[in-house]
Amino acid sequence: MNIWIWTLVTLGIGYLANAFRVIGPDEMAVRVLFGLPHRVEKYGLKFIIWPFEQLVIYPTKAQQYEFPDFEIVTSVGEYHGHHYEKAVITIERPTLYFQWPITDKGLIRAYKKLPEPRKIEKLHRLFQDIVTNTMRSVCSVLTWQELCGDPQVIYKEVIRRLQDPESGEANPFFRGGIKPLSVEIKGIKLPPELATVIN
């Protein structure tokens, strides 16, 4: 008899551990019922009908994703009056700063259109593709001198394009209602032969 009582107590504790969730002060969550978004929940202790319901939690603070180095073919440049062919430069560790939607409607839209925050690999790959492709598009028309001279030009144009509503469904940020805050790079590496000539 005692075994059954302890079994029921253990199951009850296990169920309650799954049924109660805490949403932090810097978080919001989408309540999902049978796989469909139901409503948005704010800070506090929440009860869910587990396993039929779940809370998908989104941070409200700015988030940071850093991506691997990648190469860009620049426009023709020159050095001391001598023209050089297009240089293949390396963009070092591009970093995206963004924020999830903080309105109820926006958050439900993000849940429907994009991978959840906990599916970090899919989300990271999706953002990496759009950021690096946009950066390639911006940088490919510039010379290596322009790229090395003022990276702010790159950042501003990349962000402008990422925030462009005209890009529609091709842009995961516009599609999911996410706000790209800024883009930065750690550095620009010139090809060895060009770096040797300059030095």
Disulfide bonds with the S-S distance in Angstrom:
none
